[in-house]
Amino acid sequence: MIGSTHIAAGRRLPALALVLVLCAAACAMAPARAVRDRALTDLDIAIGQQRFAEAEILARRILPGTDGRLDERCPALLGLARAVEGQGRTGEALDLLAALGRECASVPEASARGLVEVALLAERLGDRAVALRAWARVVTAFPDDPAAHRGAVEIRTLRLDAGGPDAAVEALRRLYRAVPDRDVSPYLLFLAAGLTEPARPAAALALYLRIVDAHSASGLANDAMLAAARLSLALGHAPEAASLAERLLSQRQWSYLLGSYELDLYPDAAFLRAEAAAAAREPPSAVADWYDAFVRWFPHDSRAPLARKRAAEALANRP
């Protein structure tokens, strides 16, 4: 047994030696990668501080050593484009951004940032059509990237300025049809609903409800639910408003436990639920209970005195 153990251990020695060699190689590469990462960081800092001439020098120093490493080459190309554009060499910047698009198509983050730069550059040059195409491409090609949210806002603004709310809403809904089930999708609907609400509240209500139903996991779902409850009450649909507000309030306990940002929604939902109870002609005791609950849950809210008054009025009007 002892001999077999020595033999087994001996057989493991070549594998162990290989592991040690690989570790040594990795350790040798780590400082070089750290140097390259630091150079890219310095490039970003220089651009952020608008030291464009220095940034160009840094980018041109980085690029020759990036062949085959797109995770380094793509941000260096983007940095060079931003640096030369910052020095007023717009044509050269566009050529670099085109190269970025060709070389970095397989790197979504870099491609998205490159398109953002194209859109921003077009806006600075006053070319609204090119800017709109670039922003639309950001949204449809990278719908799960945070850049798509910015693209949606920019498209809303550009279309609103050029053609008014209807043109902006149509553009946003057209993009939604292109990417109906991605991260940016509920954001497109929410922006469209906000523009639709002043003139066509019923149509806006339908958009908010689509977010609630089709994008329930989105961070905007609860905002849309509150907006739908508010619009339902304004349109005379008090029972529907009460149901939506109560549905939102049912999540309140979990949000407190998780420290959710949506805590700010709950005072509005609670007060709206009490208002909906009164509008729906629920029993006076139920109306009073909802107003009392609002005061109990949110005693420091500016509406607390009004809620106390309305609770007392509801009880005074009992048959």
N, C-alpha and C positions, 0 to 999 in steps of 0.2 A: 504494500500500500504506500509505504514511504517512497519507494522508487518511482511508482506511477505518479505520485504527486510531483516529484522533481521533474519528471518528463513533461507533465502538463504545464508546469510553470515555465520550463524551457521553451515549449512551443508558443507560449504567450509573449516571450521576450521580443520577437520581431515586431509584433503588433504594438507593443508598448513603445518600442523605439520609434515606430512610425508616428504614433501619437505625439511623442515628444518633439519630433522634427516638425510636424504640422503646427504645434503650439509655438515653437520657436519662430517659425515663419510668420505666423499671425502676429506675434509680439513685435516682430521687426516691421511689419506693415502698419501697425497701429500708429506709430508716430508720424509716418508719412501721411496717412489719412487725416490725422489730427491737423497737420499743417495745411492740407488742402481745405479742410472744413473751416479752419480759421481764416483762410484767404477769402472764401466765399462770404463769411460773416463780415469781414472787413469791407468787401465789395458792397454788401447790403447797407452797411453803416454809412459808407461814403455817399451812396445814392440818397439815402434818407436825409443826410445832412447837405444835400445838393452840392457836393464836391465832385462835380461830374467829370472834370478833367482827370482827377486822381482816380475816380472809379473806372474810367476808360483804360488807364494804364494797368490797373489791377486786373481787369477783365481780360485784357490782351495778354497779360502775363499768365493767367490761369489756363486759358483755352488750349494752348499747344499741348498740354499734358493731360487732356481729358478724353482723348480718342478711346472709344469703347466704353466710356463710363458716363452714360447719359445722366445719371443722378448728379454729376458735377458739371457736365458740359451744358446741359439745358439751363440751369440757373446762371451760368456764366454768360451764355448767349443773351439771355434776357437782361442781365445786368449791363452788358455792353450796349444793347439796344437802348435801354433807358439812359445810359450815360451819354451816348451820342445825340439822342433826342434832346436831352437836357442842355446840350451845347448848340442846339439849333440846327443840327444836321438831320432834318426830317427824312429825306430820301434814303439816307444810309440806315436810319433806324428802321424804316419800313422793310428794307432789304434784309436786315438782320432778323426782324420778326418773321418774315417769310421763311428764312432759313430755319428759324426755331420751329415753325409749323411743320416743315418737311422732316427735320431730324428728330423731333421730339414728340411725334404723334403717339408713340407708345408710352409716354410719360404724362398722364392726365393732368397732374397739378401744374407742370410747366406749360403744357399746351393751353390750359385754361388761363393762366396768368399772361401768356403771350397774347391771347385773344383780348383779354382785358386791356392790355397796353395798346393794341390796335384800336379798340373802341375809344379809349381815352384820347389817343392821339387824333383820331378822326373828329372827336368833339372839339378838341382845341383848334383844329383846322377849320371848323365850321361845316364839316361834311356830315350832315345828319344821316343821310342815307347809308353811308358806309358804317357809321357808328351803330345804327340800328341793326344792320346785318351782322356786325360783329357781336353785339350784345345778344342777339337772337341765337347766334351760333354758340355762345357761351352757355345759354340756357338749355338748348337742345342737345348739345354734344356732351355737356358736363352737368347733367341735372342733379347730381348728388354732391356736387362741389359747392362750398360756400359762395364761390364766385357767381353761381347761377342766381342766388338771391339778390346779389348786387345788380346783376344783369336785368332781373325783373323790375327792380326799382328804377333803373336808368331808362328802360323801355317805357315804363309808365310815364316818367317825366318828359321824355322826348316826344312821345305820342300825344301827351296832354298839351304840351306847348304848341305842337304843330296842328293838331286836329280836334282838340277838346276831349271831353270825357268819353264820348262814344267811340272815338278812334282808339283811345287808350284801352278801353274795355275790350274791344274786338281784338286788338293785338294780344292782350293778355290771355283771352280765352282761346285764341288760335294757338298760342304756345302751349296752353294746358292740353289741348287736344293732341298736340305732338308728344307730350310727355305726361300722360295722365296719372301715372302711379310711381312718381319718383319723389325725392326729398323736396324739390322745388314746387311740386304740383299744388299743394294747398296754399302755398305762399302766393302763387299766381291768382288763385281764386279769391284769396283774401283781399289782395290789392284791387281786383276787379269789383268785388262786392262793395268796397269802400267808395269807389268812384260811382257805382250804380245807385247807391243808397239815397242820395238827395232827391233825384228825379223819379226813381222807380224802386221804392222800398220793397215792394213785393218780389221783384226780381232779385234784389240784393238778398232778401231773406232766403230765397231758393239757393243762392250761391253759398251762403253761410251754412245752410243745412246740408249741402253736398259735402262741405268740409267735415262736418260732424259725422256724417254717415260713411263717407268713402275714405276719410283720412283720420280715423279716430286715434291713431297712434302718434299723430303729428303734435308738435308743441303748440300749434295754432288751434287745435280742436276745441279746447276750452274757451279760448277767446272768441271763436266762431259761435260756440254754444251760447255764450253770454250775449253776443251781438244779436243772434237769432231770437233769444228770449226778449230782448229789449224791443226789437222790431215787431215781434208778434204782439206784444202788449200795445205798442203804438198803433198797430193795424186793427186792433179790436179783437185779437185772438187771445183773450186772457187765459183760458184753460191751457192752451199750448205753451204760453209764456210761463205759466206756473210749473208745467211739467219739465220744461227745459231748465228752469232755474233750480228746481228741486234735484234734477239729475246732476247738475253741476255741484250743488251743495253736498250731494252724497259722496263726493270725492274729497271733501274738506278734511276729514280726519286723516286720510292717507297723506295728503299734501303737507299737513302739519308735521307728521312723523318724518317725512322725507325732506322737509325744508324746501318745498317747492316755491319757485318764483310766483306761482299762480295764487299765492295767498292774497295778493291784491285784488283778485277777481271776486273773492268770496263776499266781501261786504256789499258790493254791487248786486251780486246774485241774491243775497239774503234780503236786501231791501226790495229788490224787484219781485221776489217771491211773495213778500207781504203785500206789495202793491197789486200783484196779480190776484191774490186772494180777495182783496176788496173789489177789484174790477169784475171778477168772476162771480161775485155775490155769494161767496162761501159763507157758511154760518158765522155770525159776528164773533163767537168765541174762537173760531179757527183763525179769523183775521187778526184778532187781538193776540193770539198765541204766536203768530208769525212775526208781528211787530215786536212783541216781547222777546222772542228769540233773537231778533236782530240786536236789540239793546243788550241782551245778555252776552251775545257772542262778540259784539263790537261796541263796548260802552263808550269808547273815546271817539267814535266816528261822529262827524259833524251833523249827521242826520239822526243821531240818537234822540235828541229832544223832540223832533218831529214824530219819530216812531212812537215815543211814549204818548204823545198827544193823540195820535191816531188809534193806538190801542185803547186808550180811555174812551174815545169817541165810539169805537166799534162796540165796546161793552155797554156804553150808555144807550145805544140804539137797539139793544136786544129786545125782542118782543116780550 
